């Protein structure tokens, strides 16, 4: 009888979690873009339909940007950060700069800063 050699390159649980989180972020991005296109009758309302979800995702990214344990930031924070950046960019293109967009950009910058500081601390003390 032949014995089959099974080589597992990636843990299937990690792969499922990766697909679930990145898929969720992608679905959020697509749904918000479609809602903004359909329900945003003028540029300002389209801007708000794009920037408010970007703000919520930026707040989520600030709350999760410190999670570098086993590099879980790639699964938990990064897909939603990228969705937030894309939505903020689309909101900027729809109407321009508003106070809501500036707050979102500051929160995104703070999430990047926290992630960078935690990464450096992980490298120094691990």
C-alpha positions, 0 to 999 in steps of 0.5 A: 500500500502506498502511504500518502505524504501529507504536507501542510503548509498552512494551518487550516484554522489560520487559513479559515480565519484569514479568509473570514476576516479579509472576506468580511472586510471586503464585503463591508467595503463592497456593501458600503460602496454600493449603498453610497452609490444608491442612497447618496443622492448628492456628493455630500450624502455620498461622502457621509455614506463613505466616511462614517463607516470609515470612521467606525472601522478606524476606531476598530483599528485603534482598538485592535492595532496593538495585537501583535501576538503571533502577528494576529494584526494581519488577521484582526486589524489590517483588513479593516484598516485597508477598508477604512483607508479605501472608504476615506479615499472614496469619501474624499473623492466624492466631496472633498475634505470635511471635519469628519474626514479629518477625524477619520484620517487622524484616527487612522494615523493613530492606529498606524502609530500604535501598531508601529510602537507595539511592533517595535516593543515586540521586537525589542522585548521578545 
